[in-house]
Amino acid sequence: MISEQTLEQLTTAIANHGLGDNAISQLRQAFAGVRLTFCLLDEMEASLPFREYEGFSLFLVGASDHCLGLTRHLEKAVGVVIAAA
């Protein structure tokens, strides 16, 4: 499960450091307990983001019945997709 606090810390880190190669590496180290995936927003097709920010959106990845998929429920989230705008 991903907490609201962890999501806020992740959002702050992205807002402060961007999504360049070096920043992504630092995010992976700082949030080692969270599954992070990076992509472009248009690669998420018609999916609605969990949260939208200037320059990026966050999608939550949930795991139910041993299958990964997007979720809108923070309490079911096991990972985050960070989609650059």
Wavefront OBJ file of the C-alpha trace (Angstrom):
o trace
v 0.000 0.000 0.000
v 1.147 3.523 -0.767
v 0.363 6.198 1.787
v -0.852 9.720 1.087
v 2.369 10.969 2.709
v 4.533 8.919 0.329
v 2.572 10.206 -2.656
v 3.001 13.799 -1.455
v 6.755 13.292 -0.979
v 7.019 11.785 -4.463
v 5.073 14.680 -5.970
v 7.262 17.236 -4.202
v 10.443 15.497 -5.375
v 9.227 15.488 -8.993
v 8.151 19.136 -8.808
v 11.557 20.122 -7.382
v 13.840 17.990 -9.584
v 11.863 17.211 -12.761
v 11.926 13.952 -14.693
v 15.356 13.938 -16.336
v 17.495 10.786 -16.320
v 19.379 11.820 -13.182
v 16.161 12.762 -11.370
v 14.526 9.443 -12.256
v 17.520 7.568 -10.857
v 17.302 9.594 -7.642
v 13.554 8.961 -7.383
v 14.084 5.208 -7.722
v 16.646 5.318 -4.897
v 14.604 7.585 -2.626
v 11.415 5.555 -3.114
v 12.936 2.085 -3.334
v 9.898 0.518 -1.647
v 7.514 1.817 -4.317
v 7.222 0.385 -7.818
v 7.787 3.339 -10.120
v 7.154 3.367 -13.860
v 7.908 6.318 -16.115
v 6.296 7.130 -19.461
v 4.783 9.919 -21.522
v 1.217 10.965 -20.833
v 0.034 10.073 -24.335
v 1.177 6.482 -23.727
v -1.526 6.134 -21.068
v -4.180 6.447 -23.809
v -7.693 7.022 -22.409
v -6.857 6.275 -18.771
v -7.729 8.991 -16.281
v -4.890 10.022 -13.969
v -5.248 9.701 -10.218
v -3.777 13.189 -9.888
v -2.640 15.806 -12.411
v 0.119 18.359 -11.913
v 1.870 20.846 -14.134
v 4.156 18.815 -16.380
v 3.176 15.325 -15.156
v 0.332 13.097 -13.998
v 0.237 10.197 -11.547
v -1.545 6.915 -12.126
v -1.845 4.258 -9.424
v -1.072 0.610 -10.063
v -3.060 -1.882 -8.031
v -2.770 -5.620 -7.616
v -5.913 -7.652 -7.227
v -6.304 -11.343 -7.879
v -2.565 -11.467 -8.674
v -3.033 -9.198 -11.690
v -1.652 -5.671 -12.059
v -3.843 -2.866 -13.365
v -4.637 0.777 -12.834
v -6.683 1.718 -9.788
v -8.232 4.893 -8.446
v -7.952 3.653 -4.841
v -4.841 4.693 -2.930
v -5.333 1.924 -0.363
v -5.033 -0.698 -3.145
v -1.993 0.882 -4.812
v 1.300 -1.006 -5.015
v 2.961 1.248 -7.575
v 2.853 4.564 -9.377
v 3.064 5.424 -13.057
v 4.588 8.866 -13.530
v 3.527 10.207 -16.920
v 5.321 13.274 -18.249
v 3.150 15.747 -20.140
l 1 2 3 4 5 6 7 8 9 10 11 12 13 14 15 16 17 18 19 20 21 22 23 24 25 26 27 28 29 30 31 32 33 34 35 36 37 38 39 40 41 42 43 44 45 46 47 48 49 50 51 52 53 54 55 56 57 58 59 60 61 62 63 64 65 66 67 68 69 70 71 72 73 74 75 76 77 78 79 80 81 82 83 84 85
